[in-house]
Amino acid sequence: MFEAERTKRTVTWPYWHRVIVVGACLIVTLLSLTSGWSLWRLRNDTLAKNERELSSISSAIAEQTTRSLQGVELLLRRAAVLTDVERVGTSSSSSTEFLRGQTGGVPQIRELTVADASGKLIASSAAADGSAINISARPYFQYLEHAKGDAIAVSEPITKEAAPQTDEWYW
């Protein structure tokens, strides 16, 4: 029989078709690179803007905290008058009222307590009787005991010894 020879056909594109395909690939590649670069630049601009805003906010918070602590320091210095309570013989109820009056409008202070040189509490703005509490072993008391001049110390968070059943933290 008759066998037909198969011929392999190769499809060749005309030159201008190849140019269009290569050009389209180049355009897509350039668009992708440009988009990626724009997104990277936009990301960096956003991060820089956020960093400036956070820096501004942190400066404002630091300034507000400094003002609050200055108010507390002023209050503590006014309350230092009570160091003479033991010598003058002022009653504990008038001392309590004086300390409550000092801390009344200051939300940063929950309780103001005065101790003598041995660490025994002599006056407090709290209603509870703190006569059994001795703070001489606490680090802030020991710091103040060895400090010179008008030193002020803020303690680490502690639980209130007068009411150990509560889980509230105090400084």
C-alpha positions, 0 to 999 in steps of 0.5 A: 500500500501506499504509505504517506510520509508525514512531514513535521510542520513547524509553526513559525511566527512572523517577526512582528508577533515575536516582538509583540510578545517580548514587548508585552513581557517587558511591559508586565515586568516593568509594571511589576517592578514599578509597583513593588518599588512604589509599595516599598517606598509607601511602606517606608514612608508610613513607618517613618510617619508612625515613628514620628507620631509615636515619638511625639506621643511618647514625649507627651506622655513623658511630659505628663508623667513628669508633671504628675510626679512633680505634683506628687513630690510637692504633696509629699513635701507638704506632708513632710510637716507630719514628721513632727507629729510624734514630737508635737503630740497631734492626735491620730485622727487629726493626722488622718484628716490632714493626710486625707485632705492632702490626697483628696484631689490627687488621683495618683496617690491612693494612700499617704502614710508617715512612718517614724525613724524605726519604721513604725507607722504613725499616721495614714490617710487610710481608715485602717489601723496600721499601728501593727505594720512596720516597714523598716525591712522594705527596700525603699525605707532602707534607701531613705534611711541612708539617703541624705537631704530631702530624698523621695523613694517610690517602691516596687509594687507591693500588696497591702499588709493591713488587708492581705485578703485583697489582691490590689497592688500598691506602690 
